[in-house]
Amino acid sequence: PEAAGTLKLDCNVPDAAVLLDDEIVGRAGEIAKTGKTLRPGFYRVEIRHPGYYPFFAEIDVPEGGGTALKAELHPLLD
């Protein structure tokens, strides 16, 4: 069996929702503290919060390894 990998997240809006492949998996602050265990492979990451532009990235989680992602959300302009 494949060894799980881990997503480490650093985001400036801890309350932002984190989506992997269009499915909500938690809040940025929770994942920043504990990491997110994932099966190895490619994922599309979206981080969003009302009042901020969404953040998008594609990541590759290696078998038994970790992937670090730094996401900075920018406030919407009035």
Beta strands, then each sheet from edge to edge (+ up, - down):
strand 1: 5-11
strand 2: 17-20
strand 3: 23-27
strand 4: 36-38
strand 5: 41-48
strand 6: 55-61
strand 7: 66-71
sheet 1: 4+ 1- 7-
sheet 2: 3+ 2- 5+ 6-
end
